[in-house]
């Protein structure tokens, strides 16, 4: 099991990582702007299931190794930090994506299964999720308590719940603000800029951070 301190500490970090506009947020907001609330919420469900599948893969493949090997831990931490910076740069380069043109507002509705499937693929292939589970999550394990894989799973489920709630909120807000976002391209670019700079800052923080002492 995990302690309350572990859960609160990782939950706070997961909230920051998930709330930063990244691939999932951009996808959710874009779908809400284009197709409306129902499709966006279905995308959120699919995206969350994809994130859960990614968590299970990480736990099964890396849980014990990352928890016990300092060398492997440093490799995945630095790799994750570099990729967070890369994602931040990409978000800055493509910050115009959070908008739709007037001609896209009248589109053929997506079937529910299609919306779920597309959301799942975005969640499962979202590199930010893997970075969070591989580079950040192990920092909150308590090796003195054992059962590293179980700790990773339980902490990861906290991220799963936070991600589902956060993306749902983005979907609801964006569906209500379709006209506001589309009235000015600058508004979408500002959101992308904030997300990009936040990911770069988080990547730097991860790179310079040390491993907590066990126990």
FIMIKOL-605342 format. One record per residue (C-alpha): x, y, z; residue number from 0; residue in one letter. Coordinates in steps of 0.1 Angstrom, whole numbers. Example, Ala and Ser with C-alpha at 12.3 -4.5 7.8 and 13.67 -1.06 7.14 Angstrom:
2
<rec><X>123</X><Y>-45</Y><Z>78</Z><k>0</k><r>A</r></rec>
<rec><X>137</X><Y>-11</Y><Z>71</Z><k>1</k><r>S</r></rec>
//
This chain:
215
<rec><X>0</X><Y>0</Y><Z>0</Z><k>0</k><r>X</r></rec>
<rec><X>10</X><Y>37</Y><Z>-3</Z><k>1</k><r>X</r></rec>
<rec><X>9</X><Y>63</Y><Z>25</Z><k>2</k><r>X</r></rec>
<rec><X>-12</X><Y>94</Y><Z>25</Z><k>3</k><r>X</r></rec>
<rec><X>19</X><Y>115</Y><Z>21</Z><k>4</k><r>X</r></rec>
<rec><X>29</X><Y>95</Y><Z>-10</Z><k>5</k><r>X</r></rec>
<rec><X>-6</X><Y>99</Y><Z>-25</Z><k>6</k><r>X</r></rec>
<rec><X>-9</X><Y>136</Y><Z>-18</Z><k>7</k><r>X</r></rec>
<rec><X>26</X><Y>144</Y><Z>-31</Z><k>8</k><r>X</r></rec>
<rec><X>22</X><Y>124</Y><Z>-63</Z><k>9</k><r>X</r></rec>
<rec><X>-14</X><Y>136</Y><Z>-67</Z><k>10</k><r>X</r></rec>
<rec><X>-2</X><Y>172</Y><Z>-66</Z><k>11</k><r>X</r></rec>
<rec><X>25</X><Y>166</Y><Z>-92</Z><k>12</k><r>X</r></rec>
<rec><X>2</X><Y>146</Y><Z>-114</Z><k>13</k><r>X</r></rec>
<rec><X>-24</X><Y>174</Y><Z>-113</Z><k>14</k><r>X</r></rec>
<rec><X>2</X><Y>199</Y><Z>-125</Z><k>15</k><r>X</r></rec>
<rec><X>14</X><Y>176</Y><Z>-153</Z><k>16</k><r>X</r></rec>
<rec><X>-21</X><Y>167</Y><Z>-164</Z><k>17</k><r>X</r></rec>
<rec><X>-35</X><Y>202</Y><Z>-162</Z><k>18</k><r>X</r></rec>
<rec><X>-7</X><Y>215</Y><Z>-184</Z><k>19</k><r>X</r></rec>
<rec><X>-22</X><Y>218</Y><Z>-219</Z><k>20</k><r>X</r></rec>
<rec><X>-6</X><Y>189</Y><Z>-239</Z><k>21</k><r>X</r></rec>
<rec><X>-16</X><Y>164</Y><Z>-266</Z><k>22</k><r>X</r></rec>
<rec><X>-47</X><Y>152</Y><Z>-247</Z><k>23</k><r>X</r></rec>
<rec><X>-59</X><Y>186</Y><Z>-237</Z><k>24</k><r>X</r></rec>
<rec><X>-53</X><Y>200</Y><Z>-273</Z><k>25</k><r>X</r></rec>
<rec><X>-72</X><Y>170</Y><Z>-287</Z><k>26</k><r>X</r></rec>
<rec><X>-101</X><Y>173</Y><Z>-262</Z><k>27</k><r>X</r></rec>
<rec><X>-105</X><Y>210</Y><Z>-267</Z><k>28</k><r>X</r></rec>
<rec><X>-103</X><Y>207</Y><Z>-305</Z><k>29</k><r>X</r></rec>
<rec><X>-130</X><Y>180</Y><Z>-305</Z><k>30</k><r>X</r></rec>
<rec><X>-152</X><Y>201</Y><Z>-282</Z><k>31</k><r>X</r></rec>
<rec><X>-148</X><Y>231</Y><Z>-305</Z><k>32</k><r>X</r></rec>
<rec><X>-155</X><Y>211</Y><Z>-336</Z><k>33</k><r>X</r></rec>
<rec><X>-181</X><Y>185</Y><Z>-326</Z><k>34</k><r>X</r></rec>
<rec><X>-195</X><Y>197</Y><Z>-293</Z><k>35</k><r>X</r></rec>
<rec><X>-198</X><Y>183</Y><Z>-257</Z><k>36</k><r>X</r></rec>
<rec><X>-210</X><Y>148</Y><Z>-263</Z><k>37</k><r>X</r></rec>
<rec><X>-182</X><Y>138</Y><Z>-287</Z><k>38</k><r>X</r></rec>
<rec><X>-156</X><Y>155</Y><Z>-265</Z><k>39</k><r>X</r></rec>
<rec><X>-167</X><Y>136</Y><Z>-234</Z><k>40</k><r>X</r></rec>
<rec><X>-166</X><Y>103</Y><Z>-253</Z><k>41</k><r>X</r></rec>
<rec><X>-131</X><Y>112</Y><Z>-264</Z><k>42</k><r>X</r></rec>
<rec><X>-122</X><Y>118</Y><Z>-227</Z><k>43</k><r>X</r></rec>
<rec><X>-135</X><Y>83</Y><Z>-217</Z><k>44</k><r>X</r></rec>
<rec><X>-114</X><Y>67</Y><Z>-245</Z><k>45</k><r>X</r></rec>
<rec><X>-84</X><Y>89</Y><Z>-237</Z><k>46</k><r>X</r></rec>
<rec><X>-85</X><Y>79</Y><Z>-200</Z><k>47</k><r>X</r></rec>
<rec><X>-88</X><Y>42</Y><Z>-209</Z><k>48</k><r>X</r></rec>
<rec><X>-57</X><Y>46</Y><Z>-231</Z><k>49</k><r>X</r></rec>
<rec><X>-38</X><Y>62</Y><Z>-203</Z><k>50</k><r>X</r></rec>
<rec><X>-48</X><Y>33</Y><Z>-180</Z><k>51</k><r>X</r></rec>
<rec><X>-35</X><Y>8</Y><Z>-206</Z><k>52</k><r>X</r></rec>
<rec><X>-2</X><Y>28</Y><Z>-207</Z><k>53</k><r>X</r></rec>
<rec><X>0</X><Y>27</Y><Z>-169</Z><k>54</k><r>X</r></rec>
<rec><X>-4</X><Y>-11</Y><Z>-168</Z><k>55</k><r>X</r></rec>
<rec><X>23</X><Y>-15</Y><Z>-194</Z><k>56</k><r>X</r></rec>
<rec><X>47</X><Y>6</Y><Z>-175</Z><k>57</k><r>X</r></rec>
<rec><X>39</X><Y>-11</Y><Z>-142</Z><k>58</k><r>X</r></rec>
<rec><X>44</X><Y>-46</Y><Z>-157</Z><k>59</k><r>X</r></rec>
<rec><X>75</X><Y>-37</Y><Z>-176</Z><k>60</k><r>X</r></rec>
<rec><X>94</X><Y>-13</Y><Z>-154</Z><k>61</k><r>X</r></rec>
<rec><X>80</X><Y>-12</Y><Z>-119</Z><k>62</k><r>X</r></rec>
<rec><X>105</X><Y>-33</Y><Z>-101</Z><k>63</k><r>X</r></rec>
<rec><X>135</X><Y>-24</Y><Z>-123</Z><k>64</k><r>X</r></rec>
<rec><X>131</X><Y>13</Y><Z>-119</Z><k>65</k><r>X</r></rec>
<rec><X>124</X><Y>10</Y><Z>-82</Z><k>66</k><r>X</r></rec>
<rec><X>156</X><Y>-10</Y><Z>-74</Z><k>67</k><r>X</r></rec>
<rec><X>182</X><Y>2</Y><Z>-100</Z><k>68</k><r>X</r></rec>
<rec><X>197</X><Y>36</Y><Z>-95</Z><k>69</k><r>X</r></rec>
<rec><X>213</X><Y>35</Y><Z>-130</Z><k>70</k><r>X</r></rec>
<rec><X>180</X><Y>27</Y><Z>-147</Z><k>71</k><r>X</r></rec>
<rec><X>162</X><Y>53</Y><Z>-126</Z><k>72</k><r>X</r></rec>
<rec><X>187</X><Y>80</Y><Z>-137</Z><k>73</k><r>X</r></rec>
<rec><X>184</X><Y>70</Y><Z>-174</Z><k>74</k><r>X</r></rec>
<rec><X>146</X><Y>72</Y><Z>-174</Z><k>75</k><r>X</r></rec>
<rec><X>145</X><Y>104</Y><Z>-154</Z><k>76</k><r>X</r></rec>
<rec><X>169</X><Y>122</Y><Z>-177</Z><k>77</k><r>X</r></rec>
<rec><X>152</X><Y>108</Y><Z>-208</Z><k>78</k><r>X</r></rec>
<rec><X>118</X><Y>118</Y><Z>-195</Z><k>79</k><r>X</r></rec>
<rec><X>131</X><Y>153</Y><Z>-187</Z><k>80</k><r>X</r></rec>
<rec><X>145</X><Y>157</Y><Z>-222</Z><k>81</k><r>X</r></rec>
<rec><X>112</X><Y>146</Y><Z>-237</Z><k>82</k><r>X</r></rec>
<rec><X>92</X><Y>170</Y><Z>-216</Z><k>83</k><r>X</r></rec>
<rec><X>113</X><Y>198</Y><Z>-229</Z><k>84</k><r>X</r></rec>
<rec><X>108</X><Y>185</Y><Z>-264</Z><k>85</k><r>X</r></rec>
<rec><X>70</X><Y>184</Y><Z>-259</Z><k>86</k><r>X</r></rec>
<rec><X>71</X><Y>219</Y><Z>-246</Z><k>87</k><r>X</r></rec>
<rec><X>90</X><Y>231</Y><Z>-277</Z><k>88</k><r>X</r></rec>
<rec><X>65</X><Y>212</Y><Z>-300</Z><k>89</k><r>X</r></rec>
<rec><X>36</X><Y>228</Y><Z>-281</Z><k>90</k><r>X</r></rec>
<rec><X>50</X><Y>262</Y><Z>-287</Z><k>91</k><r>X</r></rec>
<rec><X>56</X><Y>255</Y><Z>-324</Z><k>92</k><r>X</r></rec>
<rec><X>20</X><Y>242</Y><Z>-329</Z><k>93</k><r>X</r></rec>
<rec><X>2</X><Y>265</Y><Z>-305</Z><k>94</k><r>X</r></rec>
<rec><X>-22</X><Y>276</Y><Z>-332</Z><k>95</k><r>X</r></rec>
<rec><X>-39</X><Y>241</Y><Z>-331</Z><k>96</k><r>X</r></rec>
<rec><X>-64</X><Y>250</Y><Z>-304</Z><k>97</k><r>X</r></rec>
<rec><X>-91</X><Y>266</Y><Z>-327</Z><k>98</k><r>X</r></rec>
<rec><X>-113</X><Y>256</Y><Z>-355</Z><k>99</k><r>X</r></rec>
<rec><X>-123</X><Y>277</Y><Z>-385</Z><k>100</k><r>X</r></rec>
<rec><X>-159</X><Y>287</Y><Z>-392</Z><k>101</k><r>X</r></rec>
<rec><X>-161</X><Y>262</Y><Z>-419</Z><k>102</k><r>X</r></rec>
<rec><X>-154</X><Y>233</Y><Z>-395</Z><k>103</k><r>X</r></rec>
<rec><X>-184</X><Y>240</Y><Z>-372</Z><k>104</k><r>X</r></rec>
<rec><X>-208</X><Y>221</Y><Z>-395</Z><k>105</k><r>X</r></rec>
<rec><X>-194</X><Y>187</Y><Z>-396</Z><k>106</k><r>X</r></rec>
<rec><X>-207</X><Y>151</Y><Z>-398</Z><k>107</k><r>X</r></rec>
<rec><X>-211</X><Y>138</Y><Z>-362</Z><k>108</k><r>X</r></rec>
<rec><X>-188</X><Y>111</Y><Z>-351</Z><k>109</k><r>X</r></rec>
<rec><X>-202</X><Y>77</Y><Z>-341</Z><k>110</k><r>X</r></rec>
<rec><X>-197</X><Y>70</Y><Z>-304</Z><k>111</k><r>X</r></rec>
<rec><X>-174</X><Y>40</Y><Z>-310</Z><k>112</k><r>X</r></rec>
<rec><X>-153</X><Y>61</Y><Z>-333</Z><k>113</k><r>X</r></rec>
<rec><X>-150</X><Y>89</Y><Z>-307</Z><k>114</k><r>X</r></rec>
<rec><X>-140</X><Y>63</Y><Z>-281</Z><k>115</k><r>X</r></rec>
<rec><X>-115</X><Y>46</Y><Z>-303</Z><k>116</k><r>X</r></rec>
<rec><X>-98</X><Y>79</Y><Z>-314</Z><k>117</k><r>X</r></rec>
<rec><X>-97</X><Y>90</Y><Z>-277</Z><k>118</k><r>X</r></rec>
<rec><X>-81</X><Y>57</Y><Z>-267</Z><k>119</k><r>X</r></rec>
<rec><X>-54</X><Y>60</Y><Z>-293</Z><k>120</k><r>X</r></rec>
<rec><X>-45</X><Y>96</Y><Z>-282</Z><k>121</k><r>X</r></rec>
<rec><X>-43</X><Y>85</Y><Z>-246</Z><k>122</k><r>X</r></rec>
<rec><X>-23</X><Y>53</Y><Z>-252</Z><k>123</k><r>X</r></rec>
<rec><X>2</X><Y>71</Y><Z>-275</Z><k>124</k><r>X</r></rec>
<rec><X>4</X><Y>103</Y><Z>-255</Z><k>125</k><r>X</r></rec>
<rec><X>41</X><Y>105</Y><Z>-246</Z><k>126</k><r>X</r></rec>
<rec><X>34</X><Y>128</Y><Z>-216</Z><k>127</k><r>X</r></rec>
<rec><X>16</X><Y>99</Y><Z>-199</Z><k>128</k><r>X</r></rec>
<rec><X>46</X><Y>77</Y><Z>-203</Z><k>129</k><r>X</r></rec>
<rec><X>69</X><Y>104</Y><Z>-191</Z><k>130</k><r>X</r></rec>
<rec><X>48</X><Y>109</Y><Z>-160</Z><k>131</k><r>X</r></rec>
<rec><X>46</X><Y>72</Y><Z>-152</Z><k>132</k><r>X</r></rec>
<rec><X>83</X><Y>63</Y><Z>-160</Z><k>133</k><r>X</r></rec>
<rec><X>102</X><Y>95</Y><Z>-150</Z><k>134</k><r>X</r></rec>
<rec><X>81</X><Y>110</Y><Z>-123</Z><k>135</k><r>X</r></rec>
<rec><X>61</X><Y>83</Y><Z>-106</Z><k>136</k><r>X</r></rec>
<rec><X>92</X><Y>63</Y><Z>-94</Z><k>137</k><r>X</r></rec>
<rec><X>104</X><Y>93</Y><Z>-74</Z><k>138</k><r>X</r></rec>
<rec><X>74</X><Y>88</Y><Z>-51</Z><k>139</k><r>X</r></rec>
<rec><X>80</X><Y>51</Y><Z>-43</Z><k>140</k><r>X</r></rec>
<rec><X>90</X><Y>41</Y><Z>-8</Z><k>141</k><r>X</r></rec>
<rec><X>115</X><Y>12</Y><Z>-14</Z><k>142</k><r>X</r></rec>
<rec><X>115</X><Y>3</Y><Z>23</Z><k>143</k><r>X</r></rec>
<rec><X>78</X><Y>-7</Y><Z>20</Z><k>144</k><r>X</r></rec>
<rec><X>84</X><Y>-32</Y><Z>-8</Z><k>145</k><r>X</r></rec>
<rec><X>58</X><Y>-41</Y><Z>-35</Z><k>146</k><r>X</r></rec>
<rec><X>71</X><Y>-14</Y><Z>-59</Z><k>147</k><r>X</r></rec>
<rec><X>48</X><Y>-25</Y><Z>-87</Z><k>148</k><r>X</r></rec>
<rec><X>17</X><Y>-23</Y><Z>-65</Z><k>149</k><r>X</r></rec>
<rec><X>28</X><Y>11</Y><Z>-53</Z><k>150</k><r>X</r></rec>
<rec><X>32</X><Y>23</Y><Z>-89</Z><k>151</k><r>X</r></rec>
<rec><X>-2</X><Y>10</Y><Z>-98</Z><k>152</k><r>X</r></rec>
<rec><X>-20</X><Y>26</Y><Z>-69</Z><k>153</k><r>X</r></rec>
<rec><X>-3</X><Y>59</Y><Z>-74</Z><k>154</k><r>X</r></rec>
<rec><X>-9</X><Y>57</Y><Z>-112</Z><k>155</k><r>X</r></rec>
<rec><X>-46</X><Y>52</Y><Z>-105</Z><k>156</k><r>X</r></rec>
<rec><X>-46</X><Y>86</Y><Z>-88</Z><k>157</k><r>X</r></rec>
<rec><X>-32</X><Y>101</Y><Z>-120</Z><k>158</k><r>X</r></rec>
<rec><X>-59</X><Y>82</Y><Z>-140</Z><k>159</k><r>X</r></rec>
<rec><X>-87</X><Y>98</Y><Z>-119</Z><k>160</k><r>X</r></rec>
<rec><X>-72</X><Y>132</Y><Z>-120</Z><k>161</k><r>X</r></rec>
<rec><X>-67</X><Y>130</Y><Z>-158</Z><k>162</k><r>X</r></rec>
<rec><X>-103</X><Y>119</Y><Z>-163</Z><k>163</k><r>X</r></rec>
<rec><X>-117</X><Y>148</Y><Z>-142</Z><k>164</k><r>X</r></rec>
<rec><X>-93</X><Y>173</Y><Z>-157</Z><k>165</k><r>X</r></rec>
<rec><X>-100</X><Y>164</Y><Z>-194</Z><k>166</k><r>X</r></rec>
<rec><X>-137</X><Y>163</Y><Z>-187</Z><k>167</k><r>X</r></rec>
<rec><X>-136</X><Y>198</Y><Z>-173</Z><k>168</k><r>X</r></rec>
<rec><X>-116</X><Y>210</Y><Z>-204</Z><k>169</k><r>X</r></rec>
<rec><X>-143</X><Y>193</Y><Z>-226</Z><k>170</k><r>X</r></rec>
<rec><X>-171</X><Y>210</Y><Z>-208</Z><k>171</k><r>X</r></rec>
<rec><X>-155</X><Y>244</Y><Z>-207</Z><k>172</k><r>X</r></rec>
<rec><X>-144</X><Y>243</Y><Z>-244</Z><k>173</k><r>X</r></rec>
<rec><X>-179</X><Y>232</Y><Z>-256</Z><k>174</k><r>X</r></rec>
<rec><X>-193</X><Y>262</Y><Z>-238</Z><k>175</k><r>X</r></rec>
<rec><X>-167</X><Y>285</Y><Z>-252</Z><k>176</k><r>X</r></rec>
<rec><X>-167</X><Y>275</Y><Z>-288</Z><k>177</k><r>X</r></rec>
<rec><X>-176</X><Y>310</Y><Z>-300</Z><k>178</k><r>X</r></rec>
<rec><X>-152</X><Y>327</Y><Z>-276</Z><k>179</k><r>X</r></rec>
<rec><X>-122</X><Y>305</Y><Z>-288</Z><k>180</k><r>X</r></rec>
<rec><X>-131</X><Y>309</Y><Z>-325</Z><k>181</k><r>X</r></rec>
<rec><X>-135</X><Y>346</Y><Z>-323</Z><k>182</k><r>X</r></rec>
<rec><X>-98</X><Y>352</Y><Z>-320</Z><k>183</k><r>X</r></rec>
<rec><X>-69</X><Y>328</Y><Z>-330</Z><k>184</k><r>X</r></rec>
<rec><X>-48</X><Y>345</Y><Z>-303</Z><k>185</k><r>X</r></rec>
<rec><X>-67</X><Y>329</Y><Z>-275</Z><k>186</k><r>X</r></rec>
<rec><X>-58</X><Y>294</Y><Z>-287</Z><k>187</k><r>X</r></rec>
<rec><X>-22</X><Y>304</Y><Z>-292</Z><k>188</k><r>X</r></rec>
<rec><X>-20</X><Y>318</Y><Z>-256</Z><k>189</k><r>X</r></rec>
<rec><X>-32</X><Y>285</Y><Z>-242</Z><k>190</k><r>X</r></rec>
<rec><X>-7</X><Y>266</Y><Z>-263</Z><k>191</k><r>X</r></rec>
<rec><X>21</X><Y>290</Y><Z>-252</Z><k>192</k><r>X</r></rec>
<rec><X>13</X><Y>285</Y><Z>-215</Z><k>193</k><r>X</r></rec>
<rec><X>13</X><Y>248</Y><Z>-219</Z><k>194</k><r>X</r></rec>
<rec><X>46</X><Y>247</Y><Z>-238</Z><k>195</k><r>X</r></rec>
<rec><X>65</X><Y>269</Y><Z>-213</Z><k>196</k><r>X</r></rec>
<rec><X>51</X><Y>249</Y><Z>-184</Z><k>197</k><r>X</r></rec>
<rec><X>63</X><Y>216</Y><Z>-199</Z><k>198</k><r>X</r></rec>
<rec><X>97</X><Y>230</Y><Z>-205</Z><k>199</k><r>X</r></rec>
<rec><X>99</X><Y>243</Y><Z>-169</Z><k>200</k><r>X</r></rec>
<rec><X>88</X><Y>209</Y><Z>-156</Z><k>201</k><r>X</r></rec>
<rec><X>114</X><Y>191</Y><Z>-177</Z><k>202</k><r>X</r></rec>
<rec><X>142</X><Y>212</Y><Z>-163</Z><k>203</k><r>X</r></rec>
<rec><X>129</X><Y>206</Y><Z>-128</Z><k>204</k><r>X</r></rec>
<rec><X>128</X><Y>169</Y><Z>-133</Z><k>205</k><r>X</r></rec>
<rec><X>164</X><Y>169</Y><Z>-147</Z><k>206</k><r>X</r></rec>
<rec><X>179</X><Y>187</Y><Z>-118</Z><k>207</k><r>X</r></rec>
<rec><X>158</X><Y>170</Y><Z>-91</Z><k>208</k><r>X</r></rec>
<rec><X>174</X><Y>142</Y><Z>-70</Z><k>209</k><r>X</r></rec>
<rec><X>160</X><Y>109</Y><Z>-59</Z><k>210</k><r>X</r></rec>
<rec><X>143</X><Y>109</Y><Z>-25</Z><k>211</k><r>X</r></rec>
<rec><X>160</X><Y>88</Y><Z>1</Z><k>212</k><r>X</r></rec>
<rec><X>141</X><Y>56</Y><Z>8</Z><k>213</k><r>X</r></rec>
<rec><X>122</X><Y>53</Y><Z>40</Z><k>214</k><r>X</r></rec>
//
